[in-house]
Each structure stands twice: as structure tokens, then as C-alpha cells.
Amino acid sequence: MSERIDRVAVVTGAARGLGQEFALALVAHGYAVAGLDVADQDETARRAGTDRFVPLTADVTDPDAVNAAIGKAAARFGGLHIVVNNAGVYPPIPFEDTTPEDWRRIMRLNLEGPFLVTRAALPHLRAAGWGRIVNIVSAVVFLGPPELVAYTASKAGLVGLTRALASEVGVDGITVNAIAPGLTRTATAAGSTGADGGFARVRALQAIPVTETPADLVSTLLYVCDEGSGFLTGQTINVDGGSARH
Ligand SMILES: NC(=O)c1ccc[n+]([C@@H]2O[C@H](COP(=O)([O-])OP(=O)(O)OC[C@H]3O[C@@H](n4cnc5c(N)ncnc54)[C@H](O)[C@@H]3O)[C@@H](O)[C@H]2O)c1
């Protein structure tokens, strides 16, 4: 795959977990990257070790903050080409205990956030006549596990956004795809699954019985963003060690 120092990416939720891994991988492959996060991105910036990574503080559910951050990213690097909608939450809550506030919070961050970020970024991608929009969903859209109904609905909504937007922007050389990780070892995932119990249960469902790590998702992200992947669009690529086989 080619290295593109002239391509600029925005990665949401780049302070830790998958987003940090994605931001660092893009930087390592020559992309310029703006991280958008509500949290401090010092660790990501230190590990990137280059001014091709710029941390921007923004809540992806706040339209004004998103517009300002996208404007800053494009101004800093002279354009924008790739959007990785990664920021998200996945609290396990039994369906009948899910309050309307829980439901709205999950929908706002996981579905409205990508809408706002993508809408703000699109004029820059259209201006470049080239773009890659990558939405991080989850294998739950295929598996439908219990206690994750709101989460699954939010990520299934993002799959719908992926498919429909792909039809709308393909004419401008922009692809829209989703990547669906399985349960992946991040601090948040470890905290919400309870000791190693969750990881062991999911490992037992996988064809490859090893706990997924953020690094296992990097090659798929680079493939989707690659110059040669312009004919890949509207797809949801499942990378979960084979729990869901579809
Ligand atoms: N880890 C897994 O097992 C797993 C599996 C499938 C899908 N995913 C998806 O991958 C993504 C990342 O998961 P993770 O485990 O790395 O999560 P994480 O909690 O480690 O990281 C999420 C990041 O998003 C940021 N964030 C939260 N709210 C924000 C907001 N309003 N605005 C901007 N940034 C915000 C956080 O500060 C954090 O840096 C999520 O969308 C998640 O649903 C994760």
C-alpha cells in the first residue's frame, strides 16, 4: 500500500483505545492526522512524535465545536481527505433498564456524532475530489447480543448511514465504508466486560480463539483508505476473528 503524505485525516476519539491506534497507524504511514476528542490527547501526540499529528479538543455531539475543529484541521494541513468516525460508547444495559436518557446519549455519540463530523468535513472532501469516510461500527450489528440493544441500534444506524451516504457522494470520488470490530482489548472494553470474563466468552465464539487488539484492525483501515480502494464503497467489513460469518 502506498504512503500518502499529501492526504489529511481526521480521527475522532483519538485520545485512547482504537482511535489512538488508528491515528498512530495513519501517521506512521505518512498521513497528516487531526485527532478530535473531549479528552487530553497528550499521549497520542507524544507517541506520534511528529507535527503531522495535531490534537483538537471537540465534543463530536456539539455542532459548533465540530465545525470549528474541522475548519482548524483543514486550515492546519491545507485540506481534508479522510474521516474516521471512531468515538463511541458501549455501556451494557438490560433493555428494560435503559432510560430514554441512556438511549439518547448512546444515539447522540454513536450516530449523531458521525453525522455532524461527516457533514462538516464533506465540503473539504468534495473540494479535493477524493475522500474516504470510515465508520467504526461493531460486530454486534451481525450478532445482536443481549444488554446492548441501544448500542446495537446505534451502530446499525451507522451502517445505514454508510450505505446511503455512499450512494450520495460516490460521484465526487468519495467512498464510505464501515469497519466492524469484535470485542477488542481496550481499557474501556476491559472495564465494561468485568475482569477477563467477557474476553474469554467472546474468544470461545471466534474462529481465531485469541482476544482481538486494536492492532488487528489497522490493516483494514489502511486498506479502506488506500489510493487503490476507490471501488470499495457502501460496505461493512467485519474484523472480529470470525464470530460473525456472513
Ligand atoms: N473496544 C471494543 O471492544 C469495540 C468493539 C467494537 C466496536 N468498538 C467501537 O470502537 C470505538 C472505540 O472503542 P474503544 O474501545 O477504543 O473506546 P475508548 O473508550 O477506549 O475510546 C473512546 C474515545 O472517544 C472519546 N470520546 C468519548 N466521547 C466523546 C465525544 N463526545 N466527543 C469526542 N470524543 C469522545 C473518548 O475520550 C475516548 O478517547 C467505539 O465507537 C466503539 O463502539 C469497540
The ligand as a Tripos MOL2 file, in Angstrom:
@<TRIPOS>MOLECULE
LIG
   44    48     1     0     0
SMALL
NO_CHARGES

@<TRIPOS>ATOM
      1 N1        -13.2890   -1.9830   22.1790 N.am      1 LIG1
      2 C1        -14.2060   -2.8080   21.6670 C.2       1 LIG1
      3 O1        -14.4030   -3.9390   22.1000 O.2       1 LIG1
      4 C2        -15.0280   -2.3600   20.4780 C.ar      1 LIG1
      5 C3        -15.6820   -3.3320   19.7040 C.ar      1 LIG1
      6 C4        -16.4560   -2.9270   18.6140 C.ar      1 LIG1
      7 C5        -16.5680   -1.5860   18.3110 C.ar      1 LIG1
      8 N2        -15.9220   -0.6560   19.0960 N.ar      1 LIG1
      9 C6        -16.1020    0.7380   18.7540 C.3       1 LIG1
     10 O2        -14.8240    1.3270   18.5910 O.3       1 LIG1
     11 C7        -14.8610    2.6710   19.0260 C.3       1 LIG1
     12 C8        -13.7510    2.9120   20.0420 C.3       1 LIG1
     13 O3        -13.8630    1.9920   21.1190 O.3       1 LIG1
     14 P1        -12.7410    1.9860   22.2770 P.3       1 LIG1
     15 O4        -12.8620    0.7090   22.9900 O.co2     1 LIG1
     16 O5        -11.4370    2.3700   21.6910 O.co2     1 LIG1
     17 O6        -13.2990    3.1590   23.2150 O.3       1 LIG1
     18 P2        -12.4920    4.0950   24.2500 P.3       1 LIG1
     19 O7        -13.4620    4.3990   25.3470 O.co2     1 LIG1
     20 O8        -11.1830    3.4920   24.5890 O.co2     1 LIG1
     21 O9        -12.2040    5.4120   23.4140 O.3       1 LIG1
     22 C9        -13.2360    6.2840   23.0210 C.3       1 LIG1
     23 C10       -12.6450    7.6500   22.7640 C.3       1 LIG1
     24 O10       -13.7130    8.5230   22.3610 O.3       1 LIG1
     25 C11       -13.6030    9.7320   23.0900 C.3       1 LIG1
     26 N3        -14.9140   10.3670   23.2240 N.ar      1 LIG1
     27 C12       -15.9430    9.9870   24.0270 C.ar      1 LIG1
     28 N4        -16.9590   10.8400   23.9240 N.ar      1 LIG1
     29 C13       -16.5730   11.7860   23.0170 C.ar      1 LIG1
     30 C14       -17.1980   12.9450   22.4820 C.ar      1 LIG1
     31 N5        -18.4390   13.3120   22.8590 N.pl3     1 LIG1
     32 N6        -16.5150   13.6880   21.5910 N.ar      1 LIG1
     33 C15       -15.2590   13.3440   21.2140 C.ar      1 LIG1
     34 N7        -14.6130   12.2550   21.6960 N.ar      1 LIG1
     35 C16       -15.2740   11.4890   22.5820 C.ar      1 LIG1
     36 C17       -13.0420    9.3040   24.4560 C.3       1 LIG1
     37 O11       -12.4910   10.4060   25.1620 O.3       1 LIG1
     38 C18       -12.0130    8.2680   24.0350 C.3       1 LIG1
     39 O12       -10.7720    8.8420   23.7260 O.3       1 LIG1
     40 C19       -16.2700    2.9240   19.5650 C.3       1 LIG1
     41 O13       -17.0590    3.5160   18.5490 O.3       1 LIG1
     42 C20       -16.7620    1.5360   19.8610 C.3       1 LIG1
     43 O14       -18.1570    1.4340   19.8070 O.3       1 LIG1
     44 C21       -15.1580   -1.0120   20.1540 C.ar      1 LIG1
@<TRIPOS>BOND
     1     1     2 1
     2     2     3 2
     3     2     4 1
     4     4     5 ar
     5     4    44 ar
     6     5     6 ar
     7     6     7 ar
     8     7     8 ar
     9     8     9 1
    10     8    44 ar
    11     9    10 1
    12     9    42 1
    13    10    11 1
    14    11    12 1
    15    11    40 1
    16    12    13 1
    17    13    14 1
    18    14    15 2
    19    14    16 1
    20    14    17 1
    21    17    18 1
    22    18    19 2
    23    18    20 1
    24    18    21 1
    25    21    22 1
    26    22    23 1
    27    23    24 1
    28    23    38 1
    29    24    25 1
    30    25    26 1
    31    25    36 1
    32    26    27 ar
    33    26    35 ar
    34    27    28 ar
    35    28    29 ar
    36    29    30 ar
    37    29    35 ar
    38    30    31 1
    39    30    32 ar
    40    32    33 ar
    41    33    34 ar
    42    34    35 ar
    43    36    37 1
    44    36    38 1
    45    38    39 1
    46    40    41 1
    47    40    42 1
    48    42    43 1
@<TRIPOS>SUBSTRUCTURE
     1 LIG1         1 GROUP 0 **** ****
